[in-house]
Amino acid sequence: MAVELSRLQSPAAIQAALDEFSRLGRKAFLSRYGFGKSRDFLVRDGKSGQLCDSKAIVGAAFGYQFPEEGPLKPADFSGGEATVVPRLQRLGFDVVRIGEDWSSDEVQAAVASYFEMLRLEAAQQRYTKSEFNAQLRQKLSGRSKGSVELKFQNISAVLHGLELPFVQGYKPRSNAQLLLRQTVQQYVLDQPGLVSQVVDAMEEVKTPDQQAFHASVVDPPTLETVVQALKEGPKLRFPRKVNWAQRDEANRKLGRAGEQWVIGFEQRRLADAGYPELFQQLDWVSDRLGDGIGYDILSHERPGQHRFIEVKTTNGGHASSFIISRNELDFAAEAEDAFHLYRVFQFREKPRLYILKGQLADRLHLEPIDYRASFRRLVA
C-alpha cells in the first residue's frame, strides 16, 4: 500500500533515524530495514556530516514518529526527487545528489565568504550571518541554508585544526571534504596579510569600557573525542613574518588586562557571597612576584579557605585553545579543589568566563608543544 509521506512531520524522528544509521553503520542499517543503497540522493546528518541513504532514513523515521505503525518498507512508498527529497528538505535537512558534492567553484566561494566575515569580526565591524548565507547561496547550485551553515562550520573546524581564529558564530564541526581542507589551506597561504591582520586583531588589548561581571560566567566547553586523520606527508607550516618581541609584549598586556578584569570579578563575587572584607586580603601574586608560582591571584572561597586562581585570557571564542605550563598543571593537582582556572574569552568585546576547578588532566586534552633540551638524561 502507498503511504502519504506528508504525515512525516517530525525532524526529531529523522534525526533519530540518522543517529541509528551512525550507530549501526550503513550495511547493518540497510539490512535491518530492508532497503538497498540510494541510487540518486543522500541526506546529510547535521551532527556528524555523514551522508546517509535518503529513502531508508525516511522509512525508519516513519517508525520513530508512528511507533504503533512501525517503519515503512521499500514497497510502501516511492523515493526520489519528487517525494523523499522535498520531504527531507521541508524538515530542514540537506539532501545531496550522489556524485554532486560541493564543486571547486562552490567551495572557493564559500571560503571567500567565510574569510570576509572573519575579517569583519576581527575589525569589530557589524555584519549579518544570514545575509552572507543568502548572498553565497545565489552563487551555488541549489544549496540549502542549512547546507551553507554546515559548510561554514566545517571551515571553522579546518581553521581550528590549524590553530587559527575562526568565526565565533560557527562552532567547528569536523568531517570536512578534502577539497574544502585544501582550499582553506591554500587561501591561508595566498592571503598572509589578511591572516596576519585577523590574528593580530584577536590578540589586541582593549580593556572593556563596561566591566559587566554579572551573568558573565558560562559552562566550560565539553571535552570531545574526535578521530585523528591520517597524516599524509609533512605538516603544513605557514610562513609569516612576526616581530616576536612585539608579540610577546602584546600577549603580556592581554594577560595582565585579563587578570585585572578577574580582580574586579572577584570583588563582585566576594561581595555577593557576603564576604566583602575578604577582598582586602586578595593578593595579585603574579604582579607582585612574577610568573612561576603556579597561579596568578590568591583569593578566598570563604574565611579561612583559599581560592588559587590561574587566569587565561583571549579575545577569541568559547572553545579557543590555550597554553598551560607543567608547573600550573602540577600545582592544580597539588591544590586540588582550591585551584581554579579562569578562562576569560571574548575579552575585547564583552568578557565572559568559565571556570575549571581542581585537577585539569581529566578535563582537557593536553598536547606537548615544546621541549627543554639539555645534555643530561635523567634515569630512575
N, C-alpha and C positions, 0 to 999 in steps of 0.2 A: 504494500500500500504506500501511496505517496504521502509524505508528511509536509505540512506547511512550515517552512523554516522561519517564517516571521514570528512564530511563537518563541523562538530562541531570542531572549531579550537580556540575558544576564552576562555582562562582562566577567563577573566573578566565576561563572561556570566555564567560560572559555579559558580563563587563567588557570582554573583547577585542572582542566584537561592538559594545558601546556605544562603545568607542573608535573603531572603524571608522566607525560611524554619524556620530560627531562629526567625524571626519577627512574623510569624503566628502560629508557633507551628506545631508539626508533624501531628496531626489529621486534622487540617484545611488545611494544605498544600496539603496533600494527597487527601483530598476531593475536593479541588479546581481543581486539575489537573487530577483526576480520577484514581489514582494509588493505589494499595494496598501496604502493608508493604513488604519490601525486605525480601526474604527468606534466601539469602545467603550472600550478600555483602552490606556494608555500606561505605559511603565516609565521611572522616573527614573534618570538617570545620576548616581550618587553623587558623582562627581568634579566635574561641571560644573553639575548641577542640571537639565540638559536633559531634556525628555520625548521618548521615542522609541517607535516603533511596536512594541508588545509581541510580536506573532506573528512579525514579521520578525526581531526580535532573537533570539528563541528558535531560529528556523530557522538563522540564521547561526551562533549559538553552538554548535549541534549539530555543525556542521562544524569548529569550533575544537576541541571535545573529541574528535571522532572524524574526524580528517582523512582516514583511509582510506575512510570512507563519504561524506564531504562534507556540505555544508549541506543542510537539508531544504527541499523545495519546498512551496508553499502547500497542495497536494493531499495531502501526506504526513501531515498531522495537522490536527486542528481547534483553533481558537483560542477564546479567551473565558474566561468566569468559572470554568468547570469544569475547564479544562486548563492553559492558559498562565499564568493569573493565580496559582493556587496553587503552580505550579512555580517561578515567579519569586520569590514571597514566601518559599517554603521555603529558597531560596538567598540570602535576605537582601536582596532588592531591593524597593523601594517601587513599587507599582502604583497608578495614578490613573485613575479613570473619567473619560472625556472630558467636559468641561463641569462637573466637580465638583472643582475645585481648592479649596484651603482657603477656607472661608467667613469672613465678617467675625467671627462669634462665635468660631470656632476660632482665628483669628489673634489676637484680643484676649485669649483665654485663654492662648495661648502666650506672648504678650508679657508679660502679668501674671506668669506663672510664671517667666519668664526674669529679670525685674527683681527678683523676690523672691530668686532665687539670687544675683543681683548684690549685693543689699543685704546678705545674709548673708555673702557673701565679703568685702565691704568692711569689715564689722564683725568679721571673723575668727571667725565662728560656723560650727560644723561643719554640713554638710548632705550629703545623698547625691543625686547627679545622677540615678541610676537611679530613686529614689523619686519625684523630681519628674517624671521622664518617665512613670512608671506612673500617677501621680495625674492628670497632664494628659491622658493617653490615655483616661481614664474620661470626660472631658468632650468628646471628639472623636468623629467619625464613622468609626470603624474604622481609624484611622491606626496604622501600624506603629511600633515602637520606632525603627527607622532613619529613618522619615519625621520623627518628632519631633526626633531628633538633628540632622537636616539643617536643620530649621526654626530650631532654636536657633543653629546655625552661621550661618544667614542673618541672624538678628538681630544676632549679633556683627559681621557684615560691615557692617550698616547703622550700628551704633554706632561702629565703627572709622572709617567714612567721615565721621561727624560729629565725629571726634576726641574721642570719649568712651570711658571704660573699658568693657571687656566681660568676660564670664566667661572665666577663663583656660582652662578645660577645653574650651571650644568655639571652635576656630580659625575665624576669619572665612572664610566661603565665600559667594561672590557669587551673582548670578542670583536674588536675592530678588524675589518678586512685588511689583508696585506697591502692592497693598493692604498688604502687610507693611511696606514702607518708610513708607507714610503712617501706619500705626498706631503704629510705633515713634516717629516724629517727634511725633505727637500726644501720645503717652504722656510723652515728654520735656517737652513744653510744659505738659502738665497736672500734672506732678509735679516742679516745680522744686526743692522741698525735698528729695525723695529723690535727685534727680540731684546736687544740691549736696553732700548727705551722702556719696554714693559718691565723687565727685571729691575732696572734702576728705580722705576716709579714705585714698584712694590716694596722696595727697601727704603724709600724716602721717609724721613722722620718728620711728621707733622703732629704735634701734640694736639689732641682733640680740644676744640673750643668748649664743647659741652661734655663734662665728665659725668656721664649718666651711669651710676653704679647699680641702681635698681634694675631688675629684670635683665641683667647682662650675663647671668650665669646660665649655661646650657649644658646638656649631656655631652660627654665626650664621644667622638666617633667610635663605632664598633670595629673590633678587630676582624678584618675579612680574610678569608683563606682563598687565595687565587692560585691557579695553575701557572707555573712559570714557563714561558715559552722557551722552546729550544733555541739556543743562541747559534746563529749561523754567521760565521766569520767574526772578525774583531768587533769590539764595542765601538759604536759610532760616537765620535767625540766632536764637539762643536768648537772650532777656533773662535776666540773672542779676545780682543784687546781689553785688558782690565787694569785699572790703577788699583792694585791690591791695598796699598796704604789708605787710599781714599775709601775703598770698600770696607775695610776693617773699621775705619772711623765711623762710617755710616751705620754699620751693624752695632757698634758700641753705643751710638746715640739712640738707635732704635731700642736696644735692650734697656738702656737707662731710662728712656721715656716710659717704657712698659713697666718698669719697676716703680717709677713714680706714680703711675696710674694705679698699680696694685696697692701702694701705700694708702692712697685715697679710698680704694675699695675696702681695705682692712679697717680704716677708720669708721666707715659706714657700717660694716659688718659687726664690729665690736659694739658700736652704739646700739644697733638693732638687737643684739643679743643681750643687752642690759649690762655690758661691761665697758662703758666709755673710758673709765680710768685706766684700763689695760693698754689703751693706745699710747699712753705716756711711756710705757715700757717697751714699745716696739723698737726694734733695732734694725737699721738698714745695714746689714753686715757687709754686703759686697761693696757698698760705697765707703764704708769706714775701713775695711781691711783688705778689699780687693777680692777677686775670684779665687776659688780653690778650696773653700771650706766645705763645699757640697750643697750649699743653699744660699739664697740671696737675702732673705728677710726673716728675722726671728719675730714671730707674732705669738698670739696666745689663743687657745681654744676656750679656756675659762681660767679663773685664778688658779695658779699652780700647775697649769698644763700648757706646754709649749706647742706651737704650730710652726714647723720649719718649712719655709716657702721657697721653692725654686721657680723663677719666672722665665717663661719662654714667650717671646713676642714676635708677631708677624703682621704685616699688612695684608697677607693672603687670607684664604678662606678657612673654613672649619676643619677640613681634612688635610691641611698643609703639613708636610713633614717637618721635623726639627732635629737639631743636633743636641745630643745629650752625652756628657762625658762619663767615663768609667767611674770617676770619683763621685759624681752625682748619683749614679746607679748604686754604688756601694753604700753611700750614705742613706739612700732611700731604703735599702734593705736593713740597715742598722737601726734607723729611726722608726721603721715600721709605720703604724698609722699616724704618727706625729708628722710624717713627711707629706707635703702637699705640692704637687707640681701644678702651677697655674699657667695654663696655656691661653694667652691673650691673643686674639686674632681679629682681623678687620680693624686693626688699631687706628689706621689713618681716617677711616670713615666714622664708624660707630663701634667702639671697642666692645667685644664680647669675650666670654671667658668660660672655659670648662676646667675642671679640677680632677686630677688623678691622685689618688690617696694611697700611701703605703708603697710596698714593693712594686716596681714597674715592669719587671721582666715578663710577667704573665699578661700585661695589659697592652704591650706594644710589640711590634716586630722590630727587632734590633739588628742592624746591619753594620758590620765593621767597615769603616771608610778610610782609616789612617792606621799606620803602624809606627811604633818607635823603633828605630834602627840602632843597633849597637853591636859591639864585638864580644859581648858577654852573654853566654847562653845559660839560663837557669835550669837546674835539674833538681829533681826531688831529693 
